[in-house]
């Protein structure tokens, strides 16, 4: 490969002609770019400063490292011209790989070249995509957007390159080559072929061209629906309790329906206002669904759902539907128990004048379950008030490190970044070290909200972990950063218990990516299907919800007693009413499946209301199509079930390996080896090896239902809701 690149002796001159100035003439190949990164400078750590102190202002987060670089240690990502130079080198490198693929006979080397091609594009595109959303300046953001479009167009050409598809198929059909392939090779090969076939590469040219047009329509329709689903509502003549909402002229701006006020009319007003029927949202959603269905059927699939589930653990819509409906049926008794509790609480609420059995709407369920939970925690936990307080972020991050050290034998070590390495001065750079293998990867913690930053919690994988390269990820949140008060009493950043749980969920994704050591980047870490990739992150939620982990990692100086384990082990944070929450997820997942089946409903609102009536024990608030605000219909189209699927398997792992002893060293090693394999082994068999036995749908459903049953038996039976708590 290097010999091919050296043939381009005038490459530096060509770059200068293209970009004129602000280029780095010493960087003339893509391999040189790859030599830069978070670890390309002399390592400087924060001496005499713990992780906790770092987040409490014990050391400045701005760089004191005199070395300079571009973003993430790449000198080309320091100026707009550098972005274009980076893409030029990446494109040249990819074209050379393409030439080698098409000019050589099919072999195992061909498969490795395909992965190198995929990895090269991802190294550029994944990094640029993050920068496009979070760049420190408008110029860099614009350069990232343009570069991202260039990469997207290049990938589209690859997806419609029939020569490449023929090469992969020739490997899959060559018996002699197949004899040389190991399991991971076969999985990577089949995954690459499937990815191309999902774009219709195996179909006639006119259909392939139509796919490109259809895909653009789907992307545009999705963007339109997401924008409308997040659109705020302007309110006039609001209740006094809503006067503190942001103002826009004479209106108050409502950004969501989750107003948990003690006055019933306030909660009801917020819900009905935010979820009011919208012809624009209905039209945008139907346009998205119809566009997806047309695209999938033009490729030979019966529905968009069939297309999306082809390369998942579930495999097809029928299996997803079977799982969801069985789970729904077996949860019914627990849902009814929880619903009866909420009905009694509402009937005793003197702010209502009901006179008949009360209706429980979604905004009622959230308010009463939270209030009853808080009351129960205060009365039955020795440190009940602690669970309701906000936690210092420094303690939580230090707890993350303790957790990683104790269970996975890896450590998070803060490093001083180079000048220009971070997208913002508040980002914290962590090197990850394995107790045996040494440096394992890098995590950038981008945790605070700021202007022009996407307000979401997610993980960005910039570099996949393979046997040849160190992984790099960004863990992104939008926590509120506190500043010192006027009296110089520092108010440290604090987060809620639910945010702690979310942080551990994303840590599960991060560790999955960081520990990945597969042969191919295509099978590394979180690169697998959603219903598989969500398992480690959901498992990490189970860990932090276990009192032994919570007290040891997050609150090591808190003394607890047996009562904390009795009521907290199943779910420390969200203490009760899990059956109702799970049923809501089932309804959302079933609607997602139905909307992405072969026949798109003429009116999704009527359809959603009928489905809610069939599967939800809660009352539907008439005239409030909640799914119009459900943006996951775009992000996780036909795959929203993945969270319940992953929870079932994560529970199997947790209750078999870690429930009795969450710090079990042997189990920790097993988990670590599982995470290293990513999706480079058969999903089902690798999970069964981890759990210790074969399992199917019945065991998966039980893994969700049984913990709820056990907890309700000990928790709801002890709740004295006859006491007035309002």
Buried (B, 14 or more C-beta within 10 A) or exposed (E): BEEEBEEEEEBBEEBBEEBEEEBBEEBBBBBBBBEBBBBBBEEBEBEEEBBBBBBBBBBEBEBEBEBEBBBBBBBBBBBBBBBBBBBBBBBBBBEBBBEBBEEEEBBBEBBBBBBBBBBBBBBBBBBBBBBBBBBBEEEBBBBBBBBBEBBEEBBBEBBBBEEBBBBBBBBBEBEEBBEEBEEBBBBBBEBBBEBBBBBBBBBEEEBBEBBBEBBEBBBEBBEBBBEBBEBBBEBEEBBEBBEEBEEEEEBBEBEEBEBEBEBBEBBBBBBBBBBEEBEEBBEBBBBBBBBBBBBBBBBEBEBBBBBBBBBBBBBEBEBBBBBBEBBBEBBEEBBEBBBEBBBBBBEBBEEEEEEEEBEBBBBBBBBBBBBBBBBBBEEBBEBBEBBEEBBBBBBBBBBBBBBBBBBBBBBBBBBBBBBBBBBBEBBBBBBBBBEEEEEBBBBBBBBBEBEEBEEEBEBBBBBBBBEEBBBBBBBBBBBEBBEEEEEEEEEBBBBBBEBBBBBBBBBBBBBBBBBBBBBBBBBBBBBBBBBBBBBBBBBBBBBBBBBBBBBBBBBEEBEBEEEBBBBBBBBBBBBBBBBBBBBBBBBBBBBBBBBBBBEBBEEBBEBBBEBBEEBBBBBBBEEBBBBBBBBBBBEBBBBBBBBBBBBBBBBBBBBBBBBEEBBBEEBBEBBBBBBBBBBBBBBBEBBBBBBEEEBEEEBBBBBBBBBBBEBBEEBBEEBEBEEEBE
